[in-house]
């Protein structure tokens, strides 16, 4: 099998990385970095650095939900998967589509906790030991996630620039880029820069489509070149059937609760509703642009066949399309947009990793009475060091898609204890630790039996994941029931916070009002209590915010699925 080389292009041909491309990238880099540095003047204390003083409006929250949740490995992996398996591979990214409405229900958890990190929430629920256990996972999550996104961008940019810069060279360069303003500006610089970068991510998601369609003879030409099953929205024969989608959805809905940047995503808005809107509709923007990534994968598959080429690595598809379709200036814009996708996520992760180390390790075990200035600088320095570990992981991994699914899978296993801790009062630390441990052990054992090799990152398969999740939850429930519960005072205090609205403008005489009185009670809080009559009193009134938002979100889900189906019906 041959691989492409040079500027193999059916139409426009660009022989090298043009000076116009370099200029566009340079203007973007200097502009966004300068803007991020300028915003650092807003950071006056550690809360401003870690949480932006909870001052972001809904538009910034939507941009943060979209930008921080959209990484370079997303479109690299999605385009490569669709290139190889057809449009139905969209469900690798759309695994969270059917559970996005649940984000509306989950988002208030993090704001009502009144905490800076998920690790602190775990401590409130299960104690310091479990908080440390979670913090170790969370730091590893950020290292793995940053590594995956850096590798994804490296693959695209290296191919798009005719290997002018190696994949690892791109990784190093991008790391320096987002560190510059994140180190000093924290979440404020990250969030506002992400607002601008979000528009650039949308540009990269659609830029290749019109030029690619022109070269392959439109949708009609694509249908003549590609197998018919490449245009299916569901494709069991390609391994993307109902069971796989359900397991991917389970991965998403449980995993999202334990992802360590959820406080910054859901709890940094001016109000609880801003956090709900940001996380839910920022995610819907991502689901929308994913259609463009999947469709681009089909275009590249048709281009490669038409030109008699072969790609040695499917994840080179996006970079290949950038290289052979775009002309001077547009290639630079594409690369700047890829940088935007990475920097928006990486800067958010960098700040959150520093927050975790500072609040859950430094303040708990090293310096129990730090000054605010000490917290601020420990956060900056620790985030820098942990980011460099992410670079090392980027150099190690080979498949961006498998790395992406691996990161979300380990979050799902940790989500067993975080999710259970909110929806079940009786969950305790003993059930949590044994449930999570059982899930990890079984997952790796089943994959080892299947492959015969022990690896850190396995190719994601629904069966081992499904069994691991089932056993993890069962073990958590059984062990929790057989061991002593958490101290009553601690549990009552935790759930009392969840029952109260956290919006500052609602607080009177230092007291937060009961959410039920204002229609903001939470449907997913302590599910066994639904068997009690008092939980059903004034149902529609007390759960008005949850119910209306949840139903509206399902309308968006239906609309996006219909849009994707309609696009692949085009002739």
SULPEJO-V813822 format. One line per field, one symbol per residue. ss: DSSP state (H for helix, E for strand, - for the rest). psi: psi as a letter, one per 30 degrees, with the letter a starting at -180 (. if undefined). burial: I if it has 16 or more other ideal C-beta (glycine too) atoms within 10 Angstrom, else O. A space follows every 10 residues. Layout:
BEGIN
ss = ???
psi = ???
burial = ???
END
This chain:
BEGIN
ss = ---------- --------HH HHHHHHHHHH HHHHHHHHHH HH---HHHHH HHHH-E-HHH HHHHHHH--- -HHHHHHHHH HHHHH-HHHH HH-HHHHHHH HHHHHH-HHH HH-----HHH HHHHHH-HHH HHHHHHHHHH HHHHHHHHHH HHHHHHHHHH ------HHHH HHHHHHHHHH HHHHHHHHHH HHHHHHHHHH HHHHHHHHHH HHHHHH-HHH HHHHH--HHH H---EHHH-E -HHHHHHHHH HHHHHHHH-- -HHHHH--E- -HHHHHHHHH HHHHHHHHHH HHHHHHHHHH HHHHHH---- ---HHHHHHH HHHHH----H HHHHHHHHHH HHHHHHHHHH HHHHHHHHHH HHHHHH---- -HHHHHHHHH HHHHHHHHHH HHHHHH---H HHHHHHHHHH HHHHHHHHHH HHH-----HH HHHHHHHHHH HHHHHHHHHH H--------- -HHHHHHHHH HHHHHHHHHH HH-----HHH HHHHHHHH-E ---HHH-E-- E--EHHHH-- ------HHHH H-HHHH--HH HH-HHHHHHH HHHHHHHHHH HHHHHHHH-- -
psi = kllllaijkf ckkjfljlfe eeeeeeeeee eeeeeeeeff ffjfleeeee ggghgklfee eeeeeeeffj lefefeeeee eeeeflffff feegffefge ffeefeefee effhlflfee eeeeefleee eeeeeeeeee eeeeeeeeee eeeeeeeeef ghgekleeee eeeeeeefee feeefbfeee eeeeeefeee eeefffefee eeeefghaee eeefelleff gkfkiefggi aeeeeeeeee eeeeeeffkf gfefefggle leeeeeeeee feeeeeeefe eeeeeeeeee eeeeeegglk kfjfgfeeee eeefeklkee eeeeeeeeee eeeeeeeeee eeeeeeeeef eefefejfil leeeeeeeee eeeeeeeeee eeeeeeleke eeeeeeefee eeeffeeeee fefjefklee eeeeeeeeee eeeeeeeeee fgkjlejlkk keeeeeeeee eeeeeeeeee fflkllkeee eeeefeeffk kgkeffkkhg kklkeefggg lkegkiefff fkefffkhee efgeeeeeee eeeeeeeeee eeeeeeeffk .
burial = OOOIOOOIIO OOOIOOIIOO IIOIIOOIIO OIIOOIIOII OIIOOIIIII IIIIOIOIOI IIIIIIIIII IIIIIIIIII IIIIIIIIII IIIIIIIIII IIIIIIIIII IIIOIIIIII IIIIIIIOOI IIIIIOIIII IIIIIIIIII IIIIIIIIII IOOOIOIOOI IIIIIOIIII IIIIIIIIII IIIIIIIIOI IIIIIOIIIO IIIOIIOOIO IIIOIIOOOI IIIOIOOIOI OOOIIOIIII IIIIIIIIII IIIIIIIIII IIIIIIIIII IIIIIIIIII IIIIIIIIII IIIIOIOOIO IOIIIIIIII IIIIIIOIOI IIIIIIIIII IIIIIIIIII IIIIIIIIII IIIIOOOOOI OOOOIIIIII OIIIOIIOII IOIIOOIOII IIIIIIIIII IIIIIIIIII IIIIIOIIII IIIIIIOIII OIIIOIIOOO OOOOOOIIOI IIOIIIOIIO IIIOIIIOII OOOOIIOOOO IOOIIOIIII IIIOOIOOOO OIIOIIOOII IIIIIIOOOO OOOOIOOOOO OIIOIIIOII OOIOOIIOOI OOOIOOIIOO O
END
